């Protein structure tokens, strides 16, 4: 083995591989005993030796400190720049630095172990994968589970935790238990103690029986609580089947005899003309009087009533799914308006926070291109029209998270609500009982938008079982600092923030410490421009794991004068140019100003013929960072560090997998701006 350091650099999400290589190298060099803490530094005060023995002990202490210093330097050289910045306070000792790294990357929480259990039990052999390679992946997954166990973890703790995990996994598929599961995932003791979990579930059962409507449940004919829509559909199907059976029985009693009594040629009774065979069972009776067919129809109706989805999908008219490449920071407002669509069978929106009432409902929705997506729920939305008048409540609005816009079904109001629609010039009016309630404006592209705004239902969007105090809002705002929150509340800079508890926040926030530890920043030169878009800084950040949508990078653009931030997730580095053109068009249209200068770190993603041609055509000045001088692009470097720290803090708080970084990015950019 070579004496040189392994060519690895620790980044977020890469600790297991890094730890394997580093521990092997440290054992080879003889540093592992000091780094792991197994070999302690000799205590000079505990020795009474004199003369040669004292000198020998001093040499042992010096040798131990030399090993510790070498180990500290080796660890620092094997860290990325972000990790070195976050761990600068622990550089005094190799063992302290290694312990801080483990604490930063290995979360010993029940929720974290729950996620690793799911990954471990969800392992499947890939096509063409060798059996030995598959077993290695199993062993690696088990190693991840063991890393998240505390030092005092025992077999008894494992048994209790497995029972808790199995219970939580079973409850995750029940929509009525969604809030309960979310609460338990944030608990520190109920995911590892089956007795405490059982007590919590007993209380939940009592609440469910007392107020089933709050959970979207309803008792069926046997008194069993089920989803309300399933019970209503089943009752309707049973009633229809009973009515059909009663009608068939009444018709059977009135039917004529099978043979005629008219004498035949020989004086005997001749048989009547043969009847048509039953189309269902091929018997000698009419199809509409076949009891076998009636039973089959009843069975089909009951099966449809128990199903989770509708047989006939809704139609979303000309809508499509949300585009794969979109800005997470800035919106042009198009997703906040209702678009008229005569092809939509119901009102649809991707905004969960708009619903005043809500219940889970999974229904297929057919798009204009023939693809099928599914709704997550249905409820009511309150709309405030521009006309002077009362607020209007839209009923049976489908929540379709993957939809790219809000669809307003015009024909649904005409057919089922009795509205009268009149289009004249550039306005469409909606009247009910002779009263004009709201209008829509028609644009030059023959697209109509509702005039007014949609009320955001704060209780529905921010429902929680925790006390509404500063600590909770600190976590909801992506771990924004407490002093900033207090300033915003004191000066009425934000709306919709409700405080029910005066409890003082904990001065030590572990997720903040885990995600925001860093060295002293470079001295800032301040804002060097006075006009918006006079100078924009850009930088690309590579994330350690792919997001759920397949993104592996994000590029951020920061305006020097206003401090506005925009971030775009990317699947490939080559998508940076397309992201910049989108940001450039949006920023100039919204501000009415022209981009004058752009600063980047001269990375490969910012270099190319298309970049040179674009800036030459627009007359935009290009500025590049000198090699190994990231301070020259300090605005982007500091901003990106803040973004990554916020993402790390949010993931540490929630215990979610690192693949949720794109959702954390969108939340933080919104809060930051």
C-alpha positions in Angstrom: 0.0 0.0 0.0 1.3 3.5 -0.8 2.1 6.0 1.9 0.2 8.7 0.0 -3.3 9.8 1.2 -6.3 8.1 -0.5 -7.7 10.3 -3.3 -11.0 10.9 -1.6 -12.8 14.0 -0.5 -15.7 13.8 2.0 -18.9 15.4 0.9 -22.5 15.3 2.1 -23.9 11.7 1.7 -20.5 10.0 1.0 -19.5 9.2 4.6 -19.7 5.4 4.5 -17.3 5.1 1.5 -15.0 7.7 3.0 -15.0 6.1 6.4 -14.1 2.7 4.9 -11.1 4.1 3.0 -9.9 6.4 5.7 -10.1 3.8 8.5 -8.1 1.3 6.4 -5.5 3.9 5.6 -5.3 5.0 9.3 -4.8 1.4 10.5 -2.0 0.9 7.9 -0.2 4.1 9.1 -0.8 3.2 12.8 -3.0 6.3 13.5 -6.3 4.4 14.1 -5.8 3.9 17.8 -5.4 7.6 18.4 -8.2 8.7 15.9 -10.7 6.2 17.2 -10.0 7.2 20.9 -8.9 3.7 21.9 -5.3 5.0 22.6 -5.4 7.8 25.1 -2.7 10.4 25.6 -0.5 9.6 28.6 -1.2 11.8 31.5 2.0 13.6 32.7 0.4 14.5 36.0 -0.4 10.9 36.9 3.3 9.8 36.7 5.7 10.0 39.6 8.6 8.7 37.6 11.9 10.6 37.7 15.0 10.7 35.7 15.1 8.4 32.8 11.6 7.1 33.4 10.2 10.7 33.3 12.2 11.4 30.1 10.8 8.2 28.5 7.3 9.2 29.5 7.7 12.6 28.0 8.8 11.0 24.7 5.7 8.8 24.7 3.6 12.0 25.2 5.4 13.7 22.4 5.0 10.7 20.1 1.3 10.5 20.8 0.9 14.2 20.0 2.8 13.8 16.8 0.5 11.0 15.7 -2.5 13.0 16.7 -1.3 16.0 14.7 -0.5 13.9 11.6 -3.9 12.3 11.8 -5.6 15.7 12.1 -3.8 17.0 9.0 -4.6 13.8 7.1 -8.3 14.1 7.9 -8.4 17.8 6.9 -6.7 17.0 3.5 -9.4 14.3 2.9 -12.3 16.7 3.4 -14.0 18.9 0.9 -13.9 22.7 1.2 -17.4 22.8 2.7 -16.6 20.1 5.2 -13.4 21.8 6.3 -15.3 25.1 6.8 -18.0 23.4 8.8 -15.6 21.5 11.1 -13.0 24.2 11.7 -13.8 24.3 15.4 -12.6 20.7 15.9 -9.1 21.0 14.4 -7.3 20.8 17.7 -7.4 17.0 17.9 -7.6 14.1 15.4 -10.0 12.1 17.7 -12.2 15.1 18.3 -12.3 15.9 14.5 -13.2 12.3 13.6 -15.9 12.2 16.3 -17.4 15.5 15.0 -17.4 14.1 11.4 -19.3 11.0 12.6 -21.8 13.1 14.5 -22.3 15.3 11.5 -23.0 12.5 9.0 -24.4 9.7 11.1 -27.7 10.6 12.8 -28.5 8.1 15.6 -32.2 8.9 15.7 -35.1 6.4 15.4 -36.5 8.2 12.4 -33.1 7.9 10.6 -33.0 4.2 11.5 -36.5 3.7 10.2 -35.5 5.1 6.8 -32.5 2.8 6.7 -34.7 -0.2 7.7 -36.9 0.6 4.7 -34.0 0.8 2.3 -32.6 -2.5 3.8 -35.8 -4.5 3.5 -36.5 -3.0 0.0 -33.4 -4.3 -1.6 -33.9 -6.4 -4.7 -31.5 -8.1 -7.1 -30.9 -6.1 -10.3 -31.2 -7.7 -13.7 -28.0 -9.6 -14.5 -26.4 -8.8 -11.1 -24.1 -11.4 -9.7 -25.3 -13.0 -6.4 -22.0 -12.1 -4.6 -22.5 -8.5 -5.6 -26.0 -8.5 -4.3 -24.9 -9.9 -1.0 -22.3 -7.2 -0.8 -25.1 -4.5 -1.2 -27.1 -6.2 1.5 -24.1 -6.1 3.9 -23.5 -2.5 3.0 -27.1 -1.6 3.8 -26.9 -3.4 7.1 -23.7 -1.5 7.9 -25.7 1.7 7.4 -28.4 0.5 9.9 -25.7 -0.4 12.5 -24.0 3.0 12.1 -27.2 4.7 13.3 -27.5 2.6 16.5 -26.3 4.1 19.8 -23.5 2.5 21.7 -25.8 1.0 24.3 -28.1 -0.6 21.7 -29.1 -4.2 22.8 -31.1 -7.1 21.4 -34.1 -6.1 23.5 -33.9 -2.6 22.0 -33.8 -4.1 18.6 -37.0 -6.2 19.2 -38.9 -3.2 20.5 -37.7 -1.0 17.6 -38.6 -3.6 15.0 -42.2 -3.9 16.4 -42.5 -0.1 16.2 -41.1 0.1 12.7 -43.5 -2.6 11.5 -46.4 -0.8 13.1 -45.4 2.5 11.5 -44.9 0.9 8.1 -48.4 -0.6 8.1 -50.0 2.8 9.2 -48.2 4.6 6.4 -50.6 3.2 3.8 -53.7 4.5 5.6 -54.6 8.1 4.6 -56.4 8.6 7.9 -53.1 8.1 9.8 -51.0 10.5 7.7 -50.8 13.1 10.5 -50.1 10.5 13.1 -47.3 9.0 11.1 -45.7 12.4 10.5 -45.9 13.2 14.3 -44.3 9.8 15.2 -41.4 10.3 12.8 -40.5 13.4 14.7 -40.7 11.7 18.1 -37.4 10.6 19.8 -38.8 7.9 22.0 -42.1 6.5 20.5 -40.3 4.9 17.6 -38.1 2.8 19.9 -40.4 2.0 22.8 -43.3 -0.2 21.8 -45.2 0.5 25.1 -45.1 4.2 24.5 -46.2 3.7 20.9 -49.1 1.5 22.0 -50.2 4.2 24.5 -50.1 6.8 21.7 -52.2 4.5 19.4 -54.8 3.9 22.1 -55.3 7.6 22.4 -55.5 7.9 18.6 -58.2 5.1 18.5 -60.2 7.0 21.1 -60.0 10.2 19.2 -60.9 8.4 16.0 -64.0 6.8 17.5 -65.1 10.1 19.1 -64.6 12.2 15.9 -64.3 10.0 12.9 -65.2 12.8 10.5 -61.9 14.6 11.4 -60.1 11.5 10.0 -62.3 11.2 6.9 -63.9 8.0 8.2 -67.4 6.6 8.4 -69.0 3.5 9.9 -70.2 0.9 7.4 -73.1 -1.5 7.8 -71.1 -3.7 10.2 -70.0 -0.7 12.3 -66.4 -0.8 11.0 -64.8 2.6 10.4 -63.7 2.9 6.7 -62.9 5.8 4.3 -66.1 7.9 4.0 -66.2 7.8 0.2 -65.8 4.0 0.1 -68.7 3.6 2.6 -71.0 6.0 0.7 -70.3 4.3 -2.6 -70.8 0.9 -1.1 -74.1 1.9 0.4 -75.3 3.4 -2.8 -74.3 0.2 -4.7 -76.0 -2.1 -2.2 -79.2 0.0 -2.4 -79.2 -0.1 -6.2 -78.6 -3.8 -6.2 -81.4 -4.5 -3.7 -83.8 -2.4 -5.8 -82.8 -4.3 -9.0 -83.3 -7.7 -7.3 -86.7 -6.6 -6.0 -87.8 -5.5 -9.4 -86.6 -8.7 -11.0 -88.5 -10.8 -8.4 -91.7 -8.9 -9.0 -91.4 -9.4 -12.8 -90.8 -13.1 -12.3 -94.1 -13.6 -10.5 -96.1 -11.9 -13.3 -94.5 -14.1 -16.1 -96.7 -16.5 -18.1 -96.5 -20.4 -18.1 -93.8 -21.9 -20.2 -96.2 -24.1 -22.3 -99.5 -23.1 -24.2 -102.8 -25.0 -23.5 -103.9 -24.8 -27.2 -104.8 -28.3 -28.5 -102.5 -29.7 -31.2 -103.5 -31.7 -34.3 -103.7 -35.0 -32.4 -105.8 -33.4 -29.6 -102.8 -33.1 -27.2 -101.3 -29.8 -25.8 -98.6 -28.6 -28.2 -95.5 -26.9 -26.8 -95.1 -23.1 -27.3 -92.5 -21.6 -29.6 -88.9 -21.9 -28.1 -87.7 -18.9 -26.3 -84.4 -17.1 -27.0 -81.4 -18.4 -24.9 -80.0 -16.2 -22.1 -76.9 -14.3 -23.2 -75.3 -14.7 -19.8 -75.7 -18.4 -18.9 -77.2 -19.8 -22.2 -80.2 -21.0 -20.3 -83.9 -21.0 -21.6 -85.0 -17.8 -20.0 -84.7 -14.1 -20.9 -81.4 -12.4 -20.1 -83.0 -9.6 -18.0 -84.5 -12.3 -15.7 -81.3 -14.2 -15.2 -80.4 -14.4 -11.5 -76.9 -15.3 -12.3 -76.4 -12.1 -14.3 -78.0 -10.1 -11.5 -75.6 -11.6 -8.9 -72.6 -10.9 -11.2 -73.8 -7.3 -11.6 -74.0 -6.9 -7.8 -70.5 -8.3 -7.4 -69.1 -5.9 -9.9 -70.8 -2.9 -8.1 -69.4 -4.0 -4.8 -65.9 -4.4 -6.2 -66.1 -0.9 -7.7 -67.3 0.5 -4.4 -64.3 -1.0 -2.5 -61.8 0.1 -5.1 -59.5 3.1 -4.3 -59.8 4.7 -7.8 -62.7 5.6 -10.1 -63.4 3.4 -13.2 -63.7 6.5 -15.4 -60.9 9.0 -15.1 -61.5 12.8 -14.9 -60.4 14.9 -17.8 -57.9 17.8 -17.4 -58.7 19.3 -20.8 -55.6 20.8 -22.4 -53.5 20.7 -19.3 -50.0 19.1 -19.0 -47.8 18.1 -16.1 -45.4 20.5 -14.5 -42.3 21.0 -16.7 -39.1 19.2 -15.7 -37.0 22.3 -15.9 -38.4 25.3 -14.0 -37.2 27.9 -11.6 -37.6 27.1 -7.9 -36.9 30.6 -6.8 -38.9 32.9 -9.0 -42.4 32.6 -10.3 -44.2 34.8 -12.9 -47.5 34.3 -11.1 -49.0 32.0 -13.8 -49.6 29.2 -11.2 -51.6 31.5 -8.9 -54.5 32.2 -11.4 -57.4 30.0 -12.6 -57.5 29.3 -16.3 -60.8 28.6 -18.0 -61.0 25.2 -19.6 -64.1 23.8 -21.2 -62.5 20.4 -21.5 -62.0 19.9 -17.8 -64.6 17.8 -16.0 -63.9 19.4 -12.6 -61.9 22.3 -11.0 -58.3 21.2 -10.4 -55.2 22.7 -8.7 -51.8 21.6 -7.6 -51.9 23.9 -4.5 -52.6 22.0 -1.3 -52.5 25.1 0.8 -55.6 26.6 -1.0 -58.1 24.0 0.4 -60.4 25.1 3.2 -61.7 21.5 3.6 -59.9 18.4 2.3 -60.1 14.7 2.3 -57.9 12.1 0.5 -59.2 10.8 -2.9 -57.1 9.0 -5.5 -58.8 9.5 -8.9 -57.1 9.1 -12.4 -57.0 12.3 -14.5 -56.5 12.1 -18.2 -54.4 14.8 -19.8 -54.6 16.2 -23.3 -51.7 14.1 -24.5 -53.4 10.9 -23.3 -51.2 10.4 -20.2 -52.8 9.6 -16.8 -52.0 11.3 -13.5 -53.8 10.8 -10.2 -55.3 13.2 -7.7 -54.3 13.2 -4.1 -57.5 14.6 -2.6 -60.7 16.7 -3.1 -62.2 19.6 -1.2 -63.4 23.1 -1.3 -61.5 26.3 -2.2 -62.5 29.9 -1.3 -62.2 32.5 -4.1 -62.3 36.2 -3.6 -63.6 37.9 -6.8 -62.6 41.3 -7.9 -66.3 42.3 -8.0 -67.7 43.7 -4.8 -69.5 40.9 -3.2 -69.2 37.8 -1.0 -66.5 35.2 -1.2 -67.3 32.2 -3.4 -66.6 28.6 -2.4 -65.7 26.2 -5.2 -66.8 22.7 -4.3 -65.4 19.4 -5.5 -62.0 20.8 -6.4 -59.4 18.1 -7.2 -55.9 18.3 -5.7 -53.6 17.1 -8.5 -50.0 17.8 -7.4 -48.4 17.0 -10.8 -50.6 19.5 -12.6 -48.8 22.5 -14.1 -51.6 25.1 -13.7 -55.0 25.7 -12.1 -58.0 24.6 -14.2 -61.4 26.2 -13.9 -64.2 24.0 -15.3 -66.7 26.3 -17.0 -69.1 23.5 -18.0 -69.1 22.0 -14.5 -70.7 25.2 -13.2 -73.2 25.3 -16.2 -74.3 21.7 -15.9 -74.3 21.0 -12.2 -74.5 24.4 -10.5 -77.0 26.3 -12.7 -74.6 29.2 -13.6 -75.3 31.3 -16.7 -72.1 32.2 -18.7 -72.0 35.1 -21.1 -68.9 36.1 -23.1 -68.8 39.6 -24.5 -65.7 41.5 -25.8 -62.8 40.7 -23.4 -64.9 39.6 -20.5 -66.7 36.4 -19.5 -69.4 36.9 -16.7 -70.8 34.2 -14.5 -74.3 34.8 -13.1 -76.5 32.8 -10.7 -80.1 33.6 -10.2 -79.7 36.8 -12.1 -76.8 38.1 -9.9 -73.3 38.6 -11.5 -70.9 36.9 -9.1 -67.5 36.9 -10.8 -65.8 37.5 -14.2 -63.0 36.3 -16.3 -60.7 38.4 -18.5 -59.7 37.2 -22.0 -56.2 37.9 -23.1 -54.8 38.5 -26.6 -54.0 34.8 -26.9 -57.6 33.9 -26.3 -56.9 32.6 -22.8 -59.3 33.5 -20.0 -58.3 34.0 -16.3 -60.5 34.5 -13.2 -60.5 38.0 -11.9 -59.7 37.8 -8.2 -57.5 35.9 -5.8 -57.6 32.6 -4.0 -57.6 32.6 -0.2 -54.8 30.5 1.3 -56.2 28.4 4.1 -53.5 28.8 6.8 -55.1 26.2 9.2 -55.1 23.6 6.4 -51.6 24.4 5.2 -49.9 24.7 8.6 -51.9 22.2 10.7 -49.6 20.8 13.4 -49.9 19.0 16.7 -46.9 21.0 18.2 -47.3 24.3 20.1 -47.0 27.3 17.8 -43.9 28.9 19.3 -40.8 30.6 18.0 -39.0 27.2 17.9 -41.6 25.7 15.6 -41.5 28.7 13.2 -37.7 28.6 13.3 -37.9 25.1 12.0 -40.7 25.9 9.5 -38.6 28.8 8.0 -35.7 26.5 7.2 -33.9 27.3 10.5 -33.9 31.1 10.0 -32.1 32.8 12.9 -34.4 33.6 16.0 -33.4 37.3 16.0 -34.6 37.7 12.4 -37.9 36.0 13.2 -38.5 38.3 16.2 -37.7 41.3 14.2 -40.1 40.3 11.4 -42.9 39.7 13.9 -42.2 42.9 15.9 -42.3 45.1 12.8 -45.2 43.2 11.1 -43.0 42.2 8.1 -44.8 38.9 7.6 -48.5 37.8 7.8 -50.0 34.5 8.7 -47.6 33.7 11.6 -49.5 32.7 14.7 -47.9 32.4 18.1 -49.7 30.4 20.8 -46.9 29.9 23.2 -44.5 32.3 24.9 -42.0 29.6 25.6 -38.4 30.8 25.1 -36.7 28.9 22.2 -33.9 26.5 23.0 -30.6 28.5 22.5 -29.0 25.4 21.1 -30.5 24.0 17.9 -28.8 20.7 17.0 -29.8 20.7 13.3 -28.4 24.3 13.0 -25.1 23.1 14.6 -25.1 20.1 12.2 -25.6 22.1 9.1 -24.1 25.6 9.8 -20.8 25.0 11.4 -18.2 27.0 9.5 -15.0 29.0 9.8 -14.9 32.8 10.1 -16.1 34.2 6.7 -13.9 36.3 4.4 -14.3 40.0 5.0 -17.1 41.2 2.6 -16.5 44.2 0.4 -20.2 45.0 0.5 -22.5 45.7 -2.4 -20.4 47.2 -5.2 -23.3 48.1 -7.5 -26.4 50.3 -7.0 -28.7 49.1 -9.7 -30.7 45.9 -10.1 -29.1 43.5 -12.7 -26.0 45.8 -12.9 -24.0 42.7 -11.7 -25.2 39.1 -11.3 -23.1 36.3 -9.7 -23.5 32.7 -10.8 -22.2 29.4 -9.6 -22.9 25.7 -9.9 -23.2 23.3 -7.0 -22.8 19.5 -7.3 -25.0 17.5 -4.9 -23.8 14.1 -3.5 -27.0 12.2 -4.4 -29.6 12.5 -7.1 -33.0 13.9 -6.1 -36.2 12.0 -6.5 -36.7 13.8 -9.9 -33.2 12.9 -11.1 -31.5 16.2 -10.4 -27.8 16.0 -9.5 -26.8 19.7 -9.5 -28.3 23.2 -9.0 -27.2 26.5 -10.4 -27.8 29.7 -8.4 -27.9 33.3 -9.6 -27.5 36.2 -7.1 -28.2 39.8 -7.9 -25.4 42.0 -6.3 -27.5 45.1 -5.7 -30.8 43.7 -4.4 -29.6 40.4 -2.9 -32.3 38.4 -4.8 -31.6 34.7 -5.3 -32.8 32.3 -7.9 -31.9 28.5 -8.1 -32.5 26.0 -10.8 -32.1 22.2 -10.3 -30.2 20.5 -13.2 -29.8 16.9 -14.3 -26.6 17.7 -16.3 -24.0 20.4 -16.1 -24.7 21.2 -19.7 -28.2 22.4 -18.7 -26.6 25.5 -17.1 -26.9 27.5 -20.3 -30.6 26.8 -20.7 -31.2 27.8 -17.0 -29.3 31.1 -17.5 -31.3 32.0 -20.5 -34.6 31.3 -18.6 -33.3 33.5 -15.6 -32.1 36.2 -17.9 -35.5 36.5 -19.8 -37.5 36.4 -16.6 -35.3 38.9 -14.7 -35.3 41.5 -17.5 -39.0 41.2 -18.1 -39.9 41.5 -14.4 -37.6 44.4 -13.6 -37.6 46.3 -16.9 -33.8 46.6 -16.7 -31.0 45.1 -18.7 -28.3 42.8 -17.5 -25.0 44.6 -17.6 -22.4 42.2 -16.1 -22.2 38.5 -15.2 -19.5 37.0 -12.9 -18.7 33.3 -12.7 -15.9 31.0 -11.5 -14.8 30.1 -15.1 -16.1 26.6 -14.6 -16.6 24.4 -17.7 -20.4 24.8 -17.4 -20.0 28.6 -18.1 -17.5 28.2 -21.0 -18.5 27.6 -24.6 -19.3 29.1 -28.0 -23.0 29.6 -27.1 -22.0 31.6 -24.0 -19.6 33.8 -25.9 -22.2 34.4 -28.7 -25.0 35.2 -26.2 -23.0 37.8 -24.2 -21.6 39.3 -27.4 -25.1 39.7 -28.8 -26.5 41.2 -25.6 -23.5 43.4 -24.9 -23.1 41.9 -21.4 -19.7 42.2 -19.7 -18.2 38.9 -18.6 -16.1 38.6 -15.4 -14.2 35.4 -14.4 -12.7 34.5 -11.1 -8.9 34.2 -11.0 -7.7 30.6 -10.4 -7.7 29.5 -6.8 -9.3 32.8 -5.7 -13.0 32.0 -4.9 -13.2 35.2 -2.8 -13.5 37.2 -6.0 -16.9 35.6 -6.5 -17.7 35.7 -2.8 -21.3 36.7 -3.2 -22.1 33.4 -5.0 -19.7 31.3 -2.8 -21.2 32.6 0.5 -24.8 32.3 -0.8 -24.3 28.8 -2.0 -22.8 27.8 1.4 -25.8 29.3 3.1 -28.1 27.3 0.8 -26.2 24.0 1.4 -26.2 24.6 5.1 -29.9 25.2 5.2 -30.5 22.0 3.2 -28.3 20.0 5.6 -30.1 21.4 8.6 -33.6 20.7 7.2 -32.6 17.1 6.3 -31.1 16.6 9.7 -34.2 17.9 11.4 -36.7 15.7 9.4 -34.6 12.6 9.1 -35.6 12.3 5.4 -33.2 10.8 2.8 -30.8 13.1 1.1 -32.7 12.6 -2.2 -35.2 15.3 -0.8 -32.5 18.1 -1.2 -34.4 19.6 -4.2 -37.5 20.1 -2.2 -35.5 21.7 0.6 -33.8 23.9 -2.0 -37.2 25.2 -3.2 -38.4 25.9 0.3 -35.3 27.8 1.4 -35.0 30.0 -1.7 -38.7 31.0 -1.1 -38.1 31.8 2.5 -34.8 33.6 1.8 -36.3 35.9 -0.8 
